[in-house]
Amino acid sequence: MTAVAEVRGFREVSSPSGGSLHVRDHPGDDVPMVVMHGFPDDLRIYDRLIPFLAPHRVIAFDWFGYGHSGRRGTQPFDRADRQRDIAAVLDGLDLRRVILVAHDASGPEAIEFASTHPERVERIVLLNTYYGRDDSLHVPEMIGLMADPEFRPLVDALMDDENQRLWLLLHTARRFGLDPGDTEGIGAVSVLPQFFGDADHPDALAEIRAWIADLPRALDEQDGRIVAGRLSASEIPVSIIFGADDQFLNPDIARHLAGLFAHSDLHLVESASHWPQWDQPELVAKIMLEPPDSV
Protein backbone atom coordinates (compact mmCIF):
# COMPACT_ATOMS: atom_id res chain seq x y z
CA MET A 1 0.00 0.00 0.00
CA THR A 2 1.32 3.46 -0.90
CA ALA A 3 1.92 5.73 2.07
CA VAL A 4 0.47 9.24 1.94
CA ALA A 5 1.19 12.09 4.35
CA GLU A 6 -0.07 15.67 4.63
CA VAL A 7 2.80 18.17 4.67
CA ARG A 8 2.23 21.96 4.74
CA GLY A 9 -1.13 21.60 2.99
CA PHE A 10 0.29 19.32 0.29
CA ARG A 11 0.45 15.57 0.06
CA GLU A 12 3.60 13.51 0.12
CA VAL A 13 3.26 10.09 -1.57
CA SER A 14 5.98 7.51 -1.02
CA SER A 15 7.92 6.82 -4.20
CA PRO A 16 9.24 3.40 -5.21
CA SER A 17 12.54 5.21 -5.71
CA GLY A 18 12.88 5.45 -1.95
CA GLY A 19 11.81 9.03 -1.23
CA SER A 20 8.60 10.99 -1.53
CA LEU A 21 6.61 12.58 -4.34
CA HIS A 22 5.28 16.09 -3.77
CA VAL A 23 1.59 16.18 -4.76
CA ARG A 24 -0.97 18.98 -4.99
CA ASP A 25 -4.58 17.76 -4.93
CA HIS A 26 -7.12 20.30 -6.17
CA PRO A 27 -10.67 19.19 -5.26
CA GLY A 28 -13.38 18.55 -7.82
CA ASP A 29 -16.20 16.15 -8.62
CA ASP A 30 -15.55 15.20 -12.23
CA VAL A 31 -13.06 12.62 -13.58
CA PRO A 32 -9.66 13.32 -11.97
CA MET A 33 -7.00 14.84 -14.20
CA VAL A 34 -3.41 13.95 -13.35
CA VAL A 35 -1.19 16.65 -14.84
CA MET A 36 2.48 15.80 -15.33
CA HIS A 37 5.36 18.18 -16.00
CA GLY A 38 8.23 17.60 -18.39
CA PHE A 39 11.88 18.55 -18.59
CA PRO A 40 13.36 20.46 -16.88
CA ASP A 41 10.57 22.07 -14.86
CA ASP A 42 8.06 21.12 -12.13
CA LEU A 43 4.36 21.07 -11.32
CA ARG A 44 4.16 24.88 -11.32
CA ILE A 45 3.87 24.84 -15.13
CA TYR A 46 0.16 24.11 -14.56
CA ASP A 47 -0.49 26.96 -12.09
CA ARG A 48 -2.26 29.10 -14.69
CA LEU A 49 -4.25 26.22 -16.20
CA ILE A 50 -5.68 24.47 -13.13
CA PRO A 51 -8.17 27.23 -12.14
CA PHE A 52 -9.90 26.80 -15.53
CA LEU A 53 -10.28 23.00 -15.24
CA ALA A 54 -13.21 22.95 -12.81
CA PRO A 55 -15.26 20.86 -12.12
CA HIS A 56 -12.50 18.27 -12.52
CA ARG A 57 -10.40 17.20 -9.62
CA VAL A 58 -6.80 17.99 -10.63
CA ILE A 59 -3.71 16.28 -9.22
CA ALA A 60 -0.27 17.69 -9.98
CA PHE A 61 2.99 16.20 -8.78
CA ASP A 62 6.73 16.70 -9.09
CA TRP A 63 8.59 13.78 -10.63
CA PHE A 64 11.12 12.19 -8.33
CA GLY A 65 14.29 14.23 -8.57
CA TYR A 66 12.50 17.50 -9.42
CA GLY A 67 10.78 20.31 -7.55
CA HIS A 68 9.82 19.45 -3.99
CA SER A 69 9.99 15.68 -4.48
CA GLY A 70 12.85 13.58 -3.12
CA ARG A 71 16.26 13.22 -4.72
CA ARG A 72 17.82 10.02 -6.00
CA GLY A 73 21.19 10.32 -4.26
CA THR A 74 23.43 7.37 -5.09
CA GLN A 75 20.59 5.21 -6.40
CA PRO A 76 21.02 4.60 -10.17
CA PHE A 77 18.58 6.14 -12.63
CA ASP A 78 15.93 3.72 -13.82
CA ARG A 79 13.47 4.95 -16.45
CA ALA A 80 10.88 2.46 -15.19
CA ASP A 81 10.69 4.45 -11.95
CA ARG A 82 8.56 7.01 -13.79
CA GLN A 83 5.90 4.38 -14.49
CA ARG A 84 6.02 3.25 -10.89
CA ASP A 85 5.67 6.84 -9.69
CA ILE A 86 2.48 7.35 -11.73
CA ALA A 87 1.05 4.18 -10.19
CA ALA A 88 2.12 5.37 -6.72
CA VAL A 89 0.24 8.66 -7.14
CA LEU A 90 -2.91 6.93 -8.41
CA ASP A 91 -2.81 4.29 -5.69
CA GLY A 92 -1.90 6.73 -2.93
CA LEU A 93 -4.88 8.97 -3.74
CA ASP A 94 -7.18 6.03 -4.54
CA LEU A 95 -7.70 7.14 -8.13
CA ARG A 96 -9.32 4.32 -10.08
CA ARG A 97 -9.60 5.92 -13.52
CA VAL A 98 -8.09 9.22 -14.66
CA ILE A 99 -7.31 11.55 -17.52
CA LEU A 100 -3.54 11.76 -17.95
CA VAL A 101 -2.30 15.20 -19.02
CA ALA A 102 1.33 15.20 -20.11
CA HIS A 103 3.76 17.86 -21.27
CA ASP A 104 7.16 17.47 -22.93
CA ALA A 105 9.14 14.53 -21.44
CA SER A 106 6.10 13.19 -19.57
CA GLY A 107 4.30 12.47 -22.85
CA PRO A 108 6.02 9.11 -23.41
CA GLU A 109 5.32 8.25 -19.77
CA ALA A 110 1.59 8.89 -20.18
CA ILE A 111 1.46 6.91 -23.43
CA GLU A 112 3.29 3.94 -21.96
CA PHE A 113 1.29 3.93 -18.71
CA ALA A 114 -1.95 3.94 -20.70
CA SER A 115 -0.64 1.11 -22.87
CA THR A 116 0.15 -0.99 -19.81
CA HIS A 117 -2.87 0.03 -17.69
CA PRO A 118 -5.67 0.89 -20.15
CA GLU A 119 -8.31 0.20 -17.51
CA ARG A 120 -7.03 3.13 -15.45
CA VAL A 121 -6.86 5.77 -18.22
CA GLU A 122 -9.98 7.34 -19.69
CA ARG A 123 -8.19 9.77 -21.97
CA ILE A 124 -4.72 11.19 -22.70
CA VAL A 125 -4.00 14.87 -23.29
CA LEU A 126 -0.59 15.58 -24.84
CA LEU A 127 0.92 19.08 -24.71
CA ASN A 128 3.99 19.82 -26.86
CA THR A 129 5.57 16.43 -26.45
CA TYR A 130 7.04 13.64 -28.59
CA TYR A 131 7.13 9.90 -29.01
CA GLY A 132 9.91 8.24 -30.97
CA ARG A 133 12.02 9.84 -33.66
CA ASP A 134 10.72 11.83 -36.59
CA ASP A 135 12.44 14.00 -39.21
CA SER A 136 10.60 17.05 -37.87
CA LEU A 137 11.90 16.61 -34.32
CA HIS A 138 14.45 19.30 -33.50
CA VAL A 139 16.28 18.65 -30.25
CA PRO A 140 17.40 21.82 -28.42
CA GLU A 141 21.14 22.35 -28.64
CA MET A 142 21.56 22.06 -24.87
CA ILE A 143 19.96 18.62 -24.85
CA GLY A 144 21.95 17.48 -27.88
CA LEU A 145 25.17 18.55 -26.20
CA MET A 146 24.33 16.88 -22.89
CA ALA A 147 23.15 13.66 -24.57
CA ASP A 148 26.45 13.07 -26.42
CA PRO A 149 28.84 11.04 -24.22
CA GLU A 150 31.78 12.43 -26.18
CA PHE A 151 31.08 15.86 -24.70
CA ARG A 152 30.67 14.74 -21.10
CA PRO A 153 33.89 16.45 -19.87
CA LEU A 154 32.75 19.70 -21.47
CA VAL A 155 29.27 19.40 -19.97
CA ASP A 156 30.79 18.64 -16.56
CA ALA A 157 32.78 21.85 -16.79
CA LEU A 158 29.78 23.88 -17.92
CA MET A 159 27.52 22.55 -15.18
CA ASP A 160 30.14 23.02 -12.46
CA ASP A 161 30.52 26.70 -13.35
CA GLU A 162 27.34 28.53 -12.31
CA ASN A 163 27.96 31.39 -14.74
CA GLN A 164 28.36 29.03 -17.70
CA ARG A 165 25.37 27.00 -16.56
CA LEU A 166 23.27 30.16 -16.43
CA TRP A 167 24.49 31.29 -19.87
CA LEU A 168 23.54 27.93 -21.42
CA LEU A 169 20.14 28.02 -19.77
CA LEU A 170 19.42 31.60 -20.87
CA HIS A 171 20.50 30.79 -24.43
CA THR A 172 18.09 27.85 -24.47
CA ALA A 173 15.32 29.99 -22.99
CA ARG A 174 15.67 32.51 -25.81
CA ARG A 175 15.53 29.68 -28.35
CA PHE A 176 12.15 28.75 -26.84
CA GLY A 177 10.98 32.33 -27.19
CA LEU A 178 11.13 33.12 -23.48
CA ASP A 179 12.10 36.47 -22.01
CA PRO A 180 14.92 35.75 -19.54
CA GLY A 181 14.17 39.05 -17.80
CA ASP A 182 10.57 38.11 -16.97
CA THR A 183 10.63 37.32 -13.25
CA GLU A 184 7.06 35.97 -13.40
CA GLY A 185 7.56 33.90 -16.54
CA ILE A 186 7.71 30.12 -16.78
CA GLY A 187 11.51 30.15 -16.92
CA ALA A 188 11.97 32.00 -13.63
CA VAL A 189 9.06 30.26 -11.87
CA SER A 190 9.61 26.64 -12.85
CA VAL A 191 12.79 26.04 -14.89
CA LEU A 192 15.50 28.08 -13.19
CA PRO A 193 14.99 26.40 -9.77
CA GLN A 194 15.74 22.98 -11.32
CA PHE A 195 19.21 24.19 -12.34
CA PHE A 196 20.07 26.24 -9.26
CA GLY A 197 17.67 25.17 -6.52
CA ASP A 198 15.96 27.71 -4.30
CA ALA A 199 15.14 28.26 -0.64
CA ASP A 200 12.76 25.29 -0.57
CA HIS A 201 14.57 22.54 -2.48
CA PRO A 202 17.93 21.64 -4.06
CA ASP A 203 18.64 21.65 -7.77
CA ALA A 204 17.62 18.77 -10.03
CA LEU A 205 20.86 18.58 -12.03
CA ALA A 206 21.53 14.91 -11.34
CA GLU A 207 18.07 13.89 -12.57
CA ILE A 208 18.27 16.23 -15.56
CA ARG A 209 21.57 14.76 -16.70
CA ALA A 210 20.47 11.16 -16.08
CA TRP A 211 17.31 11.65 -18.13
CA ILE A 212 19.20 13.24 -21.03
CA ALA A 213 21.85 10.49 -21.05
CA ASP A 214 19.05 7.92 -21.30
CA LEU A 215 17.12 9.75 -24.05
CA PRO A 216 18.67 8.05 -27.15
CA ARG A 217 17.90 4.59 -25.78
CA ALA A 218 14.39 5.67 -24.77
CA LEU A 219 13.69 6.96 -28.29
CA ASP A 220 14.86 3.63 -29.74
CA GLU A 221 12.42 1.75 -27.53
CA GLN A 222 9.59 4.13 -28.44
CA ASP A 223 10.28 3.55 -32.13
CA GLY A 224 10.06 -0.18 -31.48
CA ARG A 225 6.64 0.17 -29.84
CA ILE A 226 5.40 2.24 -32.77
CA VAL A 227 6.55 -0.40 -35.27
CA ALA A 228 4.93 -3.13 -33.17
CA GLY A 229 1.59 -1.31 -33.37
CA ARG A 230 1.26 -0.69 -29.63
CA LEU A 231 -0.03 2.87 -30.07
CA SER A 232 -2.31 2.29 -33.05
CA ALA A 233 -3.98 -0.63 -31.24
CA SER A 234 -5.07 1.50 -28.29
CA GLU A 235 -8.74 2.44 -27.98
CA ILE A 236 -8.02 5.30 -25.57
CA PRO A 237 -8.83 8.73 -27.08
CA VAL A 238 -5.88 11.12 -27.33
CA SER A 239 -6.13 14.91 -27.49
CA ILE A 240 -3.02 16.61 -28.86
CA ILE A 241 -2.72 20.30 -28.00
CA PHE A 242 0.41 22.11 -29.19
CA GLY A 243 1.59 25.68 -28.93
CA ALA A 244 2.03 26.58 -32.61
CA ASP A 245 5.12 28.72 -32.05
CA ASP A 246 7.33 25.98 -30.58
CA GLN A 247 10.22 25.50 -33.03
CA PHE A 248 11.46 22.32 -31.37
CA LEU A 249 8.35 20.29 -30.50
CA ASN A 250 6.60 21.90 -33.42
CA PRO A 251 3.29 21.47 -35.30
CA ASP A 252 4.82 18.82 -37.56
CA ILE A 253 5.56 16.74 -34.46
CA ALA A 254 1.94 17.27 -33.39
CA ARG A 255 0.72 15.92 -36.72
CA HIS A 256 3.15 13.01 -36.48
CA LEU A 257 1.77 12.13 -33.03
CA ALA A 258 -1.83 12.38 -34.21
CA GLY A 259 -1.09 9.79 -36.88
CA LEU A 260 0.19 7.25 -34.36
CA PHE A 261 -3.15 6.71 -32.60
CA ALA A 262 -6.42 5.20 -33.73
CA HIS A 263 -8.47 7.89 -31.95
CA SER A 264 -6.89 11.34 -31.80
CA ASP A 265 -7.81 14.98 -32.22
CA LEU A 266 -5.28 17.72 -32.94
CA HIS A 267 -5.35 21.37 -31.88
CA LEU A 268 -2.71 24.02 -32.62
CA VAL A 269 -2.85 26.98 -30.25
CA GLU A 270 -1.81 30.30 -31.74
CA SER A 271 0.24 32.80 -29.71
CA ALA A 272 1.60 29.95 -27.63
CA SER A 273 4.99 28.26 -27.67
CA HIS A 274 6.36 25.27 -25.77
CA TRP A 275 4.11 25.77 -22.72
CA PRO A 276 0.61 26.42 -24.16
CA GLN A 277 -0.94 25.75 -20.74
CA TRP A 278 1.02 28.78 -19.48
CA ASP A 279 0.69 31.03 -22.55
CA GLN A 280 -3.00 30.37 -23.29
CA PRO A 281 -4.44 28.61 -20.21
CA GLU A 282 -8.11 29.47 -20.75
CA LEU A 283 -8.11 28.30 -24.37
CA VAL A 284 -6.19 25.10 -23.55
CA ALA A 285 -8.65 24.35 -20.72
CA LYS A 286 -11.62 24.91 -23.06
CA ILE A 287 -10.22 22.34 -25.49
CA MET A 288 -9.49 19.88 -22.69
CA LEU A 289 -12.99 20.16 -21.21
CA GLU A 290 -14.80 19.43 -24.48
CA PRO A 291 -15.54 15.77 -25.33
CA PRO A 292 -12.78 14.55 -27.69
CA ASP A 293 -15.16 13.88 -30.58
CA SER A 294 -16.78 17.31 -30.41
CA VAL A 295 -13.77 19.64 -30.71
C-alpha beads as a LAMMPS data file, in Angstrom:
LAMMPS data file: protein, C-alpha beads

295 atoms
294 bonds

1 atom types
1 bond types

-500.0 500.0 xlo xhi
-500.0 500.0 ylo yhi
-500.0 500.0 zlo zhi

Masses

1 110.0

Atoms # bond

1 1 1 0.000 0.000 0.000
2 1 1 1.325 3.458 -0.904
3 1 1 1.924 5.729 2.073
4 1 1 0.470 9.240 1.945
5 1 1 1.191 12.094 4.348
6 1 1 -0.074 15.673 4.635
7 1 1 2.797 18.175 4.667
8 1 1 2.225 21.960 4.737
9 1 1 -1.128 21.597 2.995
10 1 1 0.293 19.322 0.290
11 1 1 0.454 15.575 0.063
12 1 1 3.602 13.508 0.117
13 1 1 3.264 10.093 -1.567
14 1 1 5.976 7.513 -1.023
15 1 1 7.922 6.823 -4.202
16 1 1 9.237 3.395 -5.214
17 1 1 12.544 5.209 -5.706
18 1 1 12.878 5.447 -1.947
19 1 1 11.814 9.026 -1.232
20 1 1 8.597 10.987 -1.528
21 1 1 6.610 12.583 -4.340
22 1 1 5.281 16.089 -3.771
23 1 1 1.588 16.184 -4.757
24 1 1 -0.971 18.981 -4.993
25 1 1 -4.575 17.757 -4.934
26 1 1 -7.118 20.304 -6.174
27 1 1 -10.671 19.188 -5.259
28 1 1 -13.379 18.550 -7.819
29 1 1 -16.204 16.152 -8.623
30 1 1 -15.554 15.196 -12.232
31 1 1 -13.058 12.621 -13.580
32 1 1 -9.657 13.323 -11.968
33 1 1 -7.001 14.844 -14.201
34 1 1 -3.407 13.946 -13.350
35 1 1 -1.193 16.654 -14.841
36 1 1 2.484 15.803 -15.325
37 1 1 5.356 18.177 -16.003
38 1 1 8.230 17.598 -18.391
39 1 1 11.883 18.554 -18.589
40 1 1 13.360 20.456 -16.881
41 1 1 10.568 22.065 -14.858
42 1 1 8.065 21.118 -12.134
43 1 1 4.356 21.067 -11.317
44 1 1 4.163 24.877 -11.323
45 1 1 3.874 24.844 -15.126
46 1 1 0.159 24.109 -14.555
47 1 1 -0.495 26.959 -12.094
48 1 1 -2.264 29.102 -14.692
49 1 1 -4.254 26.216 -16.202
50 1 1 -5.675 24.469 -13.134
51 1 1 -8.169 27.228 -12.144
52 1 1 -9.895 26.795 -15.533
53 1 1 -10.279 22.997 -15.241
54 1 1 -13.213 22.946 -12.811
55 1 1 -15.265 20.857 -12.117
56 1 1 -12.502 18.268 -12.520
57 1 1 -10.397 17.203 -9.616
58 1 1 -6.799 17.989 -10.628
59 1 1 -3.714 16.280 -9.220
60 1 1 -0.271 17.695 -9.982
61 1 1 2.990 16.202 -8.783
62 1 1 6.729 16.700 -9.094
63 1 1 8.585 13.784 -10.633
64 1 1 11.116 12.188 -8.326
65 1 1 14.292 14.232 -8.565
66 1 1 12.499 17.496 -9.423
67 1 1 10.785 20.313 -7.553
68 1 1 9.819 19.454 -3.994
69 1 1 9.993 15.677 -4.485
70 1 1 12.855 13.577 -3.118
71 1 1 16.265 13.221 -4.722
72 1 1 17.817 10.015 -5.999
73 1 1 21.194 10.321 -4.262
74 1 1 23.434 7.374 -5.087
75 1 1 20.591 5.210 -6.397
76 1 1 21.021 4.602 -10.165
77 1 1 18.582 6.143 -12.628
78 1 1 15.927 3.715 -13.823
79 1 1 13.465 4.948 -16.453
80 1 1 10.880 2.457 -15.188
81 1 1 10.694 4.454 -11.946
82 1 1 8.557 7.015 -13.790
83 1 1 5.898 4.383 -14.491
84 1 1 6.019 3.250 -10.892
85 1 1 5.666 6.845 -9.693
86 1 1 2.476 7.346 -11.731
87 1 1 1.051 4.185 -10.190
88 1 1 2.124 5.369 -6.718
89 1 1 0.239 8.658 -7.137
90 1 1 -2.905 6.926 -8.409
91 1 1 -2.805 4.291 -5.688
92 1 1 -1.903 6.730 -2.930
93 1 1 -4.876 8.968 -3.741
94 1 1 -7.176 6.025 -4.539
95 1 1 -7.701 7.138 -8.134
96 1 1 -9.317 4.321 -10.078
97 1 1 -9.596 5.919 -13.522
98 1 1 -8.093 9.218 -14.655
99 1 1 -7.314 11.553 -17.515
100 1 1 -3.544 11.760 -17.947
101 1 1 -2.300 15.195 -19.017
102 1 1 1.335 15.196 -20.115
103 1 1 3.761 17.860 -21.267
104 1 1 7.157 17.469 -22.925
105 1 1 9.135 14.533 -21.437
106 1 1 6.101 13.190 -19.572
107 1 1 4.304 12.469 -22.851
108 1 1 6.016 9.115 -23.411
109 1 1 5.320 8.246 -19.770
110 1 1 1.589 8.889 -20.175
111 1 1 1.455 6.913 -23.427
112 1 1 3.287 3.939 -21.962
113 1 1 1.290 3.931 -18.710
114 1 1 -1.951 3.940 -20.703
115 1 1 -0.641 1.111 -22.873
116 1 1 0.153 -0.990 -19.809
117 1 1 -2.872 0.030 -17.685
118 1 1 -5.671 0.888 -20.148
119 1 1 -8.314 0.196 -17.506
120 1 1 -7.028 3.131 -15.451
121 1 1 -6.857 5.771 -18.215
122 1 1 -9.981 7.339 -19.692
123 1 1 -8.187 9.770 -21.974
124 1 1 -4.722 11.186 -22.700
125 1 1 -3.995 14.872 -23.290
126 1 1 -0.588 15.583 -24.840
127 1 1 0.919 19.079 -24.712
128 1 1 3.993 19.822 -26.864
129 1 1 5.567 16.427 -26.452
130 1 1 7.038 13.645 -28.595
131 1 1 7.132 9.897 -29.014
132 1 1 9.907 8.243 -30.974
133 1 1 12.020 9.837 -33.656
134 1 1 10.719 11.834 -36.593
135 1 1 12.440 13.997 -39.205
136 1 1 10.601 17.053 -37.874
137 1 1 11.897 16.607 -34.321
138 1 1 14.449 19.297 -33.500
139 1 1 16.284 18.649 -30.249
140 1 1 17.398 21.824 -28.416
141 1 1 21.137 22.349 -28.640
142 1 1 21.558 22.065 -24.869
143 1 1 19.956 18.615 -24.847
144 1 1 21.949 17.479 -27.883
145 1 1 25.173 18.547 -26.201
146 1 1 24.332 16.879 -22.892
147 1 1 23.154 13.658 -24.571
148 1 1 26.445 13.072 -26.416
149 1 1 28.838 11.036 -24.217
150 1 1 31.778 12.433 -26.183
151 1 1 31.078 15.857 -24.702
152 1 1 30.669 14.739 -21.101
153 1 1 33.895 16.447 -19.872
154 1 1 32.753 19.701 -21.469
155 1 1 29.274 19.396 -19.972
156 1 1 30.786 18.638 -16.559
157 1 1 32.778 21.852 -16.785
158 1 1 29.776 23.885 -17.924
159 1 1 27.516 22.552 -15.182
160 1 1 30.137 23.021 -12.464
161 1 1 30.524 26.701 -13.354
162 1 1 27.344 28.530 -12.311
163 1 1 27.963 31.386 -14.736
164 1 1 28.359 29.031 -17.702
165 1 1 25.365 26.997 -16.561
166 1 1 23.266 30.160 -16.432
167 1 1 24.492 31.290 -19.873
168 1 1 23.544 27.928 -21.417
169 1 1 20.140 28.018 -19.770
170 1 1 19.422 31.602 -20.872
171 1 1 20.502 30.793 -24.434
172 1 1 18.091 27.847 -24.466
173 1 1 15.317 29.988 -22.988
174 1 1 15.666 32.508 -25.811
175 1 1 15.531 29.680 -28.351
176 1 1 12.148 28.752 -26.840
177 1 1 10.980 32.332 -27.189
178 1 1 11.127 33.115 -23.482
179 1 1 12.095 36.467 -22.013
180 1 1 14.923 35.751 -19.538
181 1 1 14.173 39.052 -17.802
182 1 1 10.566 38.107 -16.970
183 1 1 10.633 37.318 -13.249
184 1 1 7.061 35.971 -13.400
185 1 1 7.561 33.904 -16.541
186 1 1 7.706 30.124 -16.777
187 1 1 11.507 30.149 -16.916
188 1 1 11.967 31.995 -13.634
189 1 1 9.064 30.265 -11.870
190 1 1 9.612 26.638 -12.852
191 1 1 12.790 26.043 -14.893
192 1 1 15.505 28.076 -13.188
193 1 1 14.994 26.399 -9.767
194 1 1 15.737 22.984 -11.317
195 1 1 19.213 24.191 -12.339
196 1 1 20.067 26.237 -9.258
197 1 1 17.665 25.169 -6.523
198 1 1 15.956 27.709 -4.297
199 1 1 15.140 28.262 -0.642
200 1 1 12.756 25.288 -0.568
201 1 1 14.575 22.545 -2.482
202 1 1 17.927 21.642 -4.059
203 1 1 18.644 21.652 -7.774
204 1 1 17.622 18.765 -10.035
205 1 1 20.859 18.579 -12.030
206 1 1 21.527 14.909 -11.337
207 1 1 18.066 13.892 -12.572
208 1 1 18.274 16.233 -15.561
209 1 1 21.571 14.758 -16.704
210 1 1 20.468 11.160 -16.083
211 1 1 17.306 11.651 -18.131
212 1 1 19.200 13.236 -21.031
213 1 1 21.849 10.492 -21.046
214 1 1 19.047 7.918 -21.303
215 1 1 17.122 9.746 -24.054
216 1 1 18.666 8.051 -27.148
217 1 1 17.899 4.588 -25.777
218 1 1 14.387 5.666 -24.767
219 1 1 13.689 6.957 -28.288
220 1 1 14.864 3.634 -29.740
221 1 1 12.420 1.752 -27.529
222 1 1 9.591 4.129 -28.435
223 1 1 10.280 3.548 -32.133
224 1 1 10.064 -0.176 -31.476
225 1 1 6.642 0.171 -29.841
226 1 1 5.395 2.239 -32.772
227 1 1 6.549 -0.397 -35.270
228 1 1 4.933 -3.134 -33.169
229 1 1 1.586 -1.313 -33.369
230 1 1 1.260 -0.690 -29.634
231 1 1 -0.032 2.868 -30.070
232 1 1 -2.313 2.287 -33.046
233 1 1 -3.980 -0.627 -31.242
234 1 1 -5.067 1.502 -28.292
235 1 1 -8.741 2.436 -27.983
236 1 1 -8.021 5.300 -25.569
237 1 1 -8.827 8.726 -27.084
238 1 1 -5.884 11.120 -27.326
239 1 1 -6.128 14.911 -27.492
240 1 1 -3.024 16.608 -28.861
241 1 1 -2.716 20.304 -28.001
242 1 1 0.412 22.110 -29.190
243 1 1 1.590 25.683 -28.933
244 1 1 2.027 26.580 -32.608
245 1 1 5.124 28.723 -32.046
246 1 1 7.332 25.985 -30.580
247 1 1 10.216 25.498 -33.026
248 1 1 11.464 22.323 -31.371
249 1 1 8.355 20.287 -30.499
250 1 1 6.599 21.895 -33.417
251 1 1 3.286 21.474 -35.296
252 1 1 4.820 18.821 -37.558
253 1 1 5.557 16.744 -34.460
254 1 1 1.938 17.266 -33.391
255 1 1 0.717 15.922 -36.720
256 1 1 3.150 13.009 -36.481
257 1 1 1.765 12.129 -33.034
258 1 1 -1.830 12.376 -34.214
259 1 1 -1.088 9.786 -36.881
260 1 1 0.193 7.252 -34.359
261 1 1 -3.151 6.715 -32.599
262 1 1 -6.421 5.205 -33.728
263 1 1 -8.474 7.885 -31.951
264 1 1 -6.887 11.341 -31.796
265 1 1 -7.813 14.979 -32.217
266 1 1 -5.277 17.716 -32.941
267 1 1 -5.346 21.374 -31.879
268 1 1 -2.711 24.015 -32.619
269 1 1 -2.855 26.977 -30.247
270 1 1 -1.808 30.302 -31.739
271 1 1 0.238 32.804 -29.715
272 1 1 1.599 29.946 -27.627
273 1 1 4.985 28.264 -27.666
274 1 1 6.364 25.274 -25.769
275 1 1 4.109 25.769 -22.717
276 1 1 0.610 26.423 -24.157
277 1 1 -0.939 25.753 -20.742
278 1 1 1.017 28.779 -19.480
279 1 1 0.686 31.025 -22.549
280 1 1 -3.000 30.370 -23.292
281 1 1 -4.443 28.607 -20.209
282 1 1 -8.105 29.466 -20.748
283 1 1 -8.113 28.297 -24.370
284 1 1 -6.195 25.104 -23.550
285 1 1 -8.652 24.353 -20.721
286 1 1 -11.617 24.908 -23.056
287 1 1 -10.216 22.341 -25.488
288 1 1 -9.491 19.885 -22.689
289 1 1 -12.991 20.158 -21.213
290 1 1 -14.804 19.428 -24.475
291 1 1 -15.536 15.773 -25.332
292 1 1 -12.782 14.555 -27.691
293 1 1 -15.155 13.877 -30.581
294 1 1 -16.781 17.314 -30.407
295 1 1 -13.768 19.637 -30.706

Bonds

1 1 1 2
2 1 2 3
3 1 3 4
4 1 4 5
5 1 5 6
6 1 6 7
7 1 7 8
8 1 8 9
9 1 9 10
10 1 10 11
11 1 11 12
12 1 12 13
13 1 13 14
14 1 14 15
15 1 15 16
16 1 16 17
17 1 17 18
18 1 18 19
19 1 19 20
20 1 20 21
21 1 21 22
22 1 22 23
23 1 23 24
24 1 24 25
25 1 25 26
26 1 26 27
27 1 27 28
28 1 28 29
29 1 29 30
30 1 30 31
31 1 31 32
32 1 32 33
33 1 33 34
34 1 34 35
35 1 35 36
36 1 36 37
37 1 37 38
38 1 38 39
39 1 39 40
40 1 40 41
41 1 41 42
42 1 42 43
43 1 43 44
44 1 44 45
45 1 45 46
46 1 46 47
47 1 47 48
48 1 48 49
49 1 49 50
50 1 50 51
51 1 51 52
52 1 52 53
53 1 53 54
54 1 54 55
55 1 55 56
56 1 56 57
57 1 57 58
58 1 58 59
59 1 59 60
60 1 60 61
61 1 61 62
62 1 62 63
63 1 63 64
64 1 64 65
65 1 65 66
66 1 66 67
67 1 67 68
68 1 68 69
69 1 69 70
70 1 70 71
71 1 71 72
72 1 72 73
73 1 73 74
74 1 74 75
75 1 75 76
76 1 76 77
77 1 77 78
78 1 78 79
79 1 79 80
80 1 80 81
81 1 81 82
82 1 82 83
83 1 83 84
84 1 84 85
85 1 85 86
86 1 86 87
87 1 87 88
88 1 88 89
89 1 89 90
90 1 90 91
91 1 91 92
92 1 92 93
93 1 93 94
94 1 94 95
95 1 95 96
96 1 96 97
97 1 97 98
98 1 98 99
99 1 99 100
100 1 100 101
101 1 101 102
102 1 102 103
103 1 103 104
104 1 104 105
105 1 105 106
106 1 106 107
107 1 107 108
108 1 108 109
109 1 109 110
110 1 110 111
111 1 111 112
112 1 112 113
113 1 113 114
114 1 114 115
115 1 115 116
116 1 116 117
117 1 117 118
118 1 118 119
119 1 119 120
120 1 120 121
121 1 121 122
122 1 122 123
123 1 123 124
124 1 124 125
125 1 125 126
126 1 126 127
127 1 127 128
128 1 128 129
129 1 129 130
130 1 130 131
131 1 131 132
132 1 132 133
133 1 133 134
134 1 134 135
135 1 135 136
136 1 136 137
137 1 137 138
138 1 138 139
139 1 139 140
140 1 140 141
141 1 141 142
142 1 142 143
143 1 143 144
144 1 144 145
145 1 145 146
146 1 146 147
147 1 147 148
148 1 148 149
149 1 149 150
150 1 150 151
151 1 151 152
152 1 152 153
153 1 153 154
154 1 154 155
155 1 155 156
156 1 156 157
157 1 157 158
158 1 158 159
159 1 159 160
160 1 160 161
161 1 161 162
162 1 162 163
163 1 163 164
164 1 164 165
165 1 165 166
166 1 166 167
167 1 167 168
168 1 168 169
169 1 169 170
170 1 170 171
171 1 171 172
172 1 172 173
173 1 173 174
174 1 174 175
175 1 175 176
176 1 176 177
177 1 177 178
178 1 178 179
179 1 179 180
180 1 180 181
181 1 181 182
182 1 182 183
183 1 183 184
184 1 184 185
185 1 185 186
186 1 186 187
187 1 187 188
188 1 188 189
189 1 189 190
190 1 190 191
191 1 191 192
192 1 192 193
193 1 193 194
194 1 194 195
195 1 195 196
196 1 196 197
197 1 197 198
198 1 198 199
199 1 199 200
200 1 200 201
201 1 201 202
202 1 202 203
203 1 203 204
204 1 204 205
205 1 205 206
206 1 206 207
207 1 207 208
208 1 208 209
209 1 209 210
210 1 210 211
211 1 211 212
212 1 212 213
213 1 213 214
214 1 214 215
215 1 215 216
216 1 216 217
217 1 217 218
218 1 218 219
219 1 219 220
220 1 220 221
221 1 221 222
222 1 222 223
223 1 223 224
224 1 224 225
225 1 225 226
226 1 226 227
227 1 227 228
228 1 228 229
229 1 229 230
230 1 230 231
231 1 231 232
232 1 232 233
233 1 233 234
234 1 234 235
235 1 235 236
236 1 236 237
237 1 237 238
238 1 238 239
239 1 239 240
240 1 240 241
241 1 241 242
242 1 242 243
243 1 243 244
244 1 244 245
245 1 245 246
246 1 246 247
247 1 247 248
248 1 248 249
249 1 249 250
250 1 250 251
251 1 251 252
252 1 252 253
253 1 253 254
254 1 254 255
255 1 255 256
256 1 256 257
257 1 257 258
258 1 258 259
259 1 259 260
260 1 260 261
261 1 261 262
262 1 262 263
263 1 263 264
264 1 264 265
265 1 265 266
266 1 266 267
267 1 267 268
268 1 268 269
269 1 269 270
270 1 270 271
271 1 271 272
272 1 272 273
273 1 273 274
274 1 274 275
275 1 275 276
276 1 276 277
277 1 277 278
278 1 278 279
279 1 279 280
280 1 280 281
281 1 281 282
282 1 282 283
283 1 283 284
284 1 284 285
285 1 285 286
286 1 286 287
287 1 287 288
288 1 288 289
289 1 289 290
290 1 290 291
291 1 291 292
292 1 292 293
293 1 293 294
294 1 294 295
